[in-house]
Amino acid sequence: MDYSTLPLGPDQIRLLTIEPIPPGGNLESPIKCRMYVRSKPLPTSAPIYDSGTIPPNYISFDHYVPNPPEECFGAAIRRDVAKIQLENAGKEIAKEQARHSRKPSALIARAAEKLAAKLHHTTAASTSEDLMIPIDDIPSMLTREDFLSMTRDISSGYPDMSIRTWESGPKTYGKLPLAQLNPFFQVHPEYEYFGTSSYSVMPLPGEPQQHPKPRDNSWKPENYIALSYAWGLESDNHYTIYINDKPVSVRENLFSALRHLRATLEDYFCPPDAATTSTSTSSASRKRKTENECSGAIWIDALCINQLSTPEKNSQVQLMSTIYNCAGNILVWLGEEDSHSNTVISFLEKKSALQRQEFVEVWDGSDPVTATTWRNMALLRLRTVRTEVLGMLFDNTDMYAAGHPFGPGEAKDLWDFFARGYWRRLWIIQELAMGRPGMPILCGGRITLWRYVRDAVLLFAGVFDQLKEAAREDFERERLRGGGGEIEMEMEMEHPIAHVAKIAQLEISGHRRQLPRIDPSQLVLYAPAVMNEGPVLGSTLRQAILLGSRAECYKAHDRVYGLLSVPGLPGRFQSEIKVDYSKPVGEVFLEFTSVCVGVESLDFLAVVDGVPPLGKKSKDANGEQVVEEMPSWVPDYAAAPERRIGIIEGEWRAGGETGGQFPNFWGMGGSCSPPKVIEGKRLQCSGKVVDEVVAVGAVSKLDLDAARALLGEGDPSLFGVKHMQPDAEEAGNADGTSEPSWPPAASILHKVLVGGCDLSGEKKAVERFKALYTAFSEEEPPKGSPSHRNWHFLNSSANLQIQGRPLSSYFSTGRSSAATAKAAQAHLAMTARTKMRRLIVTKSGLIGLAPIATQLGDKVISIVGYGKPVIARAEQSSQPPEEETEEERFWREYYAPKVFCLRGEAYVEGMMNMEKMPVNSLKPELMLGSGDLGIGDLVFV
């Protein structure tokens, strides 16, 4: 392809149109495209429209979905709004409404029965231009189960949850202009059906599929859709297409995408002549637009960017967020369909109706009090329905009991669908996060919408471990039948649906309107426990880091560059990090991590693993290549899968109660300030050393090869069980008392092994995981067994002394049949947490999980404002000199920053909830009697 004939000016992009299948042709006919330069440059910054606004150039593909699911949440609102809008338009719709009514399934009816009645009542006061809702009645939409869940929240650390019911007097109404209603609940006159002119929210179940004309802006020469897809490997088969009559070689997956786009979206790429009234979509009934008119255009990175020009790639990658934000829509290509993909898509579409996220945003266009009250109610309702539905689907209200809703092979089909290469591609994270709920997803010739996939995966967020266990059973059955290979590596990874759930949450948080904070006393309903962007825990930045470090890409630089445009991230990431593939990758990682610190986030610590620092290449005075060490606090975001450390999930408060902020104070309890980067490569935080490692377990046999490659082969003792001295942990407590202050290991060891929470980060189910104590056999379990990796983890450290007993003595061999189902879920959580970690015992007798690089004498540190403790090695500059004056000692102990080399995050039972760091910046009066907490500056190098 000769790109010199299509030069790009500043902020310009190239676009493609796809020519239709010629008369008499078929799907295999040669693919011909036209490429041109978009004459209008992209804006220097493109707004990210919130979920309550439709971009003016939006191109809808809703009408291509063959059988949209019956809506549950908000169905009554949609009916009332449709009636108002259609009456405003002068349409006679009574017969249509009766004809389109459908009896919902029993499950949907059960979930929506009470809510629908309430919603119908609340819109009774609406006018032709505004929707009205009595704010005082919003809590009445809650069910008994909602109230019970709020009670559990109060006992779990949310005492401020409250409900105020209306008793007498005039009610307060919230008003929502009809034009400000969330687009999902509006009727859009955007489709003009051939032969009739009608309005429709979306095609109704049972209606014949029609091919409406897209909105006029679909064919404007400056508008386009952007393709999101997986490139595939360079070694994949290559096929020839024609661009501007010149042959161009493309990889197999893109070739398949172009074939199906041409056939499935023919109405978009080759719209019918304005005078045509036939409903046929065959090529014979189409007439190509004249040169003065325009067909639908598409942007495809592999073709529209000159991949052989590094300067062009740098400039176009910097524009990536603008390209996707300015697109009329983003189209996802999953790949060719298989024998089960259509069934999985139908399953996801149906289940998504039980977790429709737009329901939370219905009243976002109203005043803040109404919008916030509604959100509280809606999130409570969605959470309760999720719990009830999953309880029914998994055959028991006990979420960890036996049974799941899948027939033979169905759980494996769901795994395979989300294990497609597309979902693991790094660049799709920001592409999906920048998209809209109505993004079309094409799998072979089947089209669905991102809305349905997104909401379905969020519905299953609480049972990722059960989905994984059900899939493991299917894989095992297939292996025993001789139809599959080794599955242990497959089963070591999280269920791929969990990865997509994190992306779904990024998309929601990036587009959901930010409401101003309202004083809880002004709200009739206040439920802070549910006021997040979804059931997956963690900040937007943390989720982006975890997704980026575990996704697949071809260049290590893309671990950073592929995340810069994720909506919801601070603007400093794009403004301060310039795309430059010529930079050493270590320098790129340092830049990104430094910006994280600059926006007061230490979320990157989740992926620090304590291995020798990543090097950046440079030349010395003699021109020889040398390696300059990168700081220990900068993660290797490109770590290979076998090296990736288990993530400590859950919401914790090891660094105090600070409301997610890093406090800034001096005097009370010490001095404290937010983290900052000093001297370019040193991370300074406020905190203190709270304990010391006196015993370490062995590195698990299954992690040993990776550990040796990272830490070196020289000293075998690096990997074995070690104690600082016999029974050192029993020598006494940190406060000098002789009575043990730690809880018995037999009551907490199961918590340590799963990092205090289940696979999804929830803490409530952990007590059920005591089944681990009887869940191991004496012999090595077979590969692929959920206990295989965990058996090796415990067996490797069998002689580790914990409270005077070897680790092995806390576990009885043989399996209890009653504990098998619960243990399966615990095994999955333990596998996720213990990878590339080892057990530790601290000087004060606490037990924890730490990175494999942890050694005797390492310090356990609490950073003020950070949720998890970290392990670090004191550098020589922190050690006291052999001789020093009293004044020098005083200065060193109280003023000089202590210097450390970071190992990584840890889970230490007994210090995760402020036990070692009683800082409470939200209620500082509680700290008045704490005295000097010993907080000071800590420097990580």
FENPEKA-V504258 format. One line per field, one symbol per residue. ss: DSSP state (A for helix, B for strand, O for the rest). phi: phi as a letter, one per 20 degrees, with the letter a starting at -180 (. if undefined). A space follows every 10 residues. Layout:
ss: ???
phi: ???
This chain:
ss: OOAAAAOOOO OOOBBBBBOO OOOOOOOOOO OBBBBBBOOO OOOOOOOOOO OOOOOOOOOO OAAAOOOOOO OOOOAAAAAA AAAAAAAAOO OOOAAAAAAA OOOOOAAAAA AAAAAAAAAA AAAAAOOOOB BBBBAAAAAA AOOAAAAAAA AAAAAOOOOO OBBOOOOOOO OOBBBBBAAA OOAAAOOBOO OBOOOOOOOB OOOOOOOOOO OOBOOAAAAO OOOOBBBBOO OOOOOOOBBB BBBOOBBBBB BAAAAAAAAA AAAAOAAAAO OOOOOOOOOO OOAAAOOOOO OOOOOOOBBO AAAAOOOOOA AAAAAAAAOA AAAAAAOOBB BBBBBOOOOO AAAAAAAAAA AAAAAOAAAA AOOOOOOAAA AAAAAAAAAA AAAAAAAAAA AAAOOOOOOO OOOOOOOOOA AAAAAAAAOO AAAABOAAAA AAAAOOOOOB BBBOOBBBBA AAAAAAAAAA AAAAAAAAAA AAAAAAAAAA OOOOOOOAAA AAOOOAAAAA AAAAAAAAAA AOOOOOOOOA AAOOBBOAAA OOOOOOOOOA AAAAAAAAAA OBOOOOOAAA AOOOOOOOOO OAAAAAOOOO OOOOAAAAAA AAAAAAAAOO OOAAAAAOOO OOOOBBBBBO OOOOBBBBBO OOOOOOOOOO AAAOOOOOOO OOBOOOBOOO OOOOBBBOOB BBOOOBBBOO OBBBBBBBBB BBBBBBOOOO AAAAAAAAAA AOOOOAAAAO OBBOOOOAAA OOOOOOOOOO OOOOAAAAAA AAAOOOOOOO OOOOOAAAAA AAAAOBOOOO OOOOOOOAAA AAAAAAOOOO BBOOBBAAAA OOBOOOAAAA AAAAAAAAAA AAAAOOBBBB BBOOOOBBBB BOOOOOOOBB BBBOOOOOOB BBBBOAAAOO OOOOOAAAAA AAAAOOOBBB BBBBBOBBOO OOBOOOOOOB OOOAAAAOOO OOOOBBBBBB O
phi: .effecfdeg mececccdff ffgnebgefg eccddbeffe ffffbdfeff fecegfdfde cgfeffcgff fdfnffffff fgffffffem eecgfffffe fcefffffff fdgfffffff ffefefdfcc ecbfgfegff ffdgffffff fffffeocfe fbcdefdbnf eedddcggfe fggfeeedfd ddffnccbdb fagegnfffd dffffgffdf feeaddedbe fnefffgdcd ccdlmdfcec fgffffffff ffeedffefc fffgefdfef dfffedcfff fedcefdbdc gfdedffedf gffgffffeg ffgffeffad dedepffcfc ffffffffgf fffebfffff dgdfeefgff ffffggffff fffffgffff fffemafffd efobedegnf ffffgffeeg ggfeffffgf fffeedgegf ddcmdedcdg gffgfffffe fecgffffff ffffffffff enebefdffg ffefggffff fffgffffff dffeeffdgg fedfbccffd eceqfeeofg fffffffffd edbecfgfgd ffdgdffneg fffffddefb feffffffff gffffgffel cdffffdfdm eggfedfbde fenefcdefe ffeefefdgf gfefefeeen eccfeoecmm defcbbofnp dbbffbedln cdedcerbfd acedbcfffg gfdffffffe dnegdffgdd fbcfaglgfe fqefenfeff defggfecff fffdmmbefe neefefffef gffcdcefef fffnffegff gfffffdgef eclncfggfe cdfndeffeg fffgffffff gfeeflccfc cefenedbdc gfffcgnfed cdegndfcfc dbeffgfeef ffcbffffff fffdcffedb deeqfbdcfo becmgdbfec ffcfffefee mfemfbecdd d
